[in-house]
Amino acid sequence: MLSEAWLALTDVLNPHGPPLQAAKSYTPSDFSIHFFLQLAVIIAACRVIGWIGRKWLKQPQVVGEMVAGVLLGPSLLGLFFPELQNAIFPKDTRNMLYVGAQLGVGLYMFMVGLTLRLDHFQSKASSAAAVSMAGIAVPFLLAALITPTLIDMPGLFTPGISQANATLFMGACIALTAFPMLARIINENGLANSALGTLTLTAGAFDDAASWCVLAIVLATFGAGAGVAVIAIGGAILYAAFMLLFGRRLLAPLGQAVEKRGAMSRQILAITMLLFCLSAFLMDAIGIHAIFGGFLIGVCMPRGRFVTELQQKVEPIAVVLLLPMFFTYSGLNTRMDMVNSVGLLLIAGAILIVSILAKFGACYAAARLTGEDNRTALGIGALMNARGLMELIIINIGLQKGIIGPTLFSMLVLMAIVTTVMATPLFEAVYGRKARQSGELAARDADIATA
């Protein structure tokens, strides 16, 4: 009796298939069982590792969540306990996790867009534009210098790739900023309403959008067709222009309804979520990314009580329940055991150094040249240097489409993790510590104490 019960319990996570047939595939109930187990494991891992990172390493919660996602994948759990990792995260269920991940990161970026201070952007427009352009131009310039050496090394790029495509892809990878993670770091440091936070978020958004447009051009030459690039770039420009010119005026009645009622009704919430989904769908469909659709419509939403109500109703679920799926899904596709020789480590180190110089150095210099003080410019450079899991997304696409090989993929993963982990300590050293002493970030400390 007990043995039969144990066998039934251990069989829960296996695919059951249609009734009266041999088990060959997962049934809808199998997907449901895995989804809730995966979600429980993800939340627990993100909370525990995030707490360890905050308490002992002074890292924000978001960095702990990124590390937790990698640890749940083949780099740790799958390396030492492959059967357990495959039982919890079987390959057939990952598409389901992917959809939840996109919803989580898209919804969070929508909430970030709600807090963007357009008045700060207008006052810092020249600095934001300069930082953004420097953060794109210098990485592509340095990519052009190092790619001829990398392309001759076996296993890094796919054989037969042109030097132009390899350079464009490397430039996009180096120019990328961890936009979702940048937003979390800024929010957790109490900088969401500051000029520095607005400037950095704006520049990061432009840099990431430019990197995705470049990726669309590279993919077009790999058989997807020139139409892919035209639709991605043209569609993004047209949609962004329409939203920035007319979006706030068209969406103003939503804010007026909330102000009049004194609270957000379920009808207004439903309309808001419908608009978010349509915006995310549009940007995803044209080949950019759903997060930019969420962020853009968030920027154009009404302010005031509308934002307060929406944050209370949506943000806790987005941050605690949905967003961690994004980090775990990317971590499941990451292997850290590919860079396994001294020569490869030296190449990985060179890529890391070039990436830091290209992003941190260029953004710092651009901020200084446009009138920012030294401390603020260093803070901008430190934040813009983080790559995070946006990097993992773009290099996963490069691997799947046959642009890069597994070895270069692993090197770029290493670069993404190091630049992201170093962002907060570097920011604290050059900006945060003095800002707390002057009282600029006192609210952040109070919020952490309350939490």
HELIX and SHEET records of a PDB file:
HELIX    1   1 LEU A    2  THR A   10  1                                   9    
HELIX    2   2 PRO A   28  TRP A   56  1                                  29    
HELIX    3   3 GLN A   61  LEU A   71  1                                  11    
HELIX    4   4 LEU A   77  PHE A   80  1                                   4    
HELIX    5   5 PRO A   82  ILE A   88  1                                   7    
HELIX    6   6 LYS A   91  THR A   93  5                                   3    
HELIX    7   7 ARG A   94  THR A  115  1                                  22    
HELIX    8   8 LEU A  118  SER A  123  1                                   6    
HELIX    9   9 ALA A  125  ILE A  151  1                                  27    
HELIX   10  10 GLN A  163  ALA A  175  1                                  13    
HELIX   11  11 PHE A  179  GLU A  188  1                                  10    
HELIX   12  12 ALA A  195  LEU A  219  1                                  25    
HELIX   13  13 ALA A  220  ALA A  224  3                                   5    
HELIX   14  14 ALA A  226  PHE A  242  1                                  17    
HELIX   15  15 MET A  243  GLY A  247  3                                   5    
HELIX   16  16 ARG A  248  ARG A  261  1                                  14    
HELIX   17  17 ARG A  266  ALA A  285  1                                  20    
HELIX   18  18 ALA A  290  CYS A  300  1                                  11    
HELIX   19  19 ARG A  305  ILE A  317  1                                  13    
HELIX   20  20 ALA A  318  LEU A  322  3                                   5    
HELIX   21  21 LEU A  323  LEU A  332  1                                  10    
HELIX   22  22 VAL A  342  ILE A  356  1                                  15    
HELIX   23  23 LEU A  357  GLY A  361  3                                   5    
HELIX   24  24 ALA A  362  LEU A  369  1                                   8    
HELIX   25  25 ASN A  374  MET A  384  1                                  11    
HELIX   26  26 GLY A  388  GLN A  400  1                                  13    
HELIX   27  27 PRO A  406  VAL A  421  1                                  16    
HELIX   28  28 ALA A  423  PHE A  427  1                                   5    
HELIX   29  29 GLU A  428  GLY A  432  3                                   5    
HELIX   30  30 ARG A  433  GLN A  437  1                                   5    
HELIX   31  31 ALA A  442  THR A  450  1                                   9    
END                                                                             
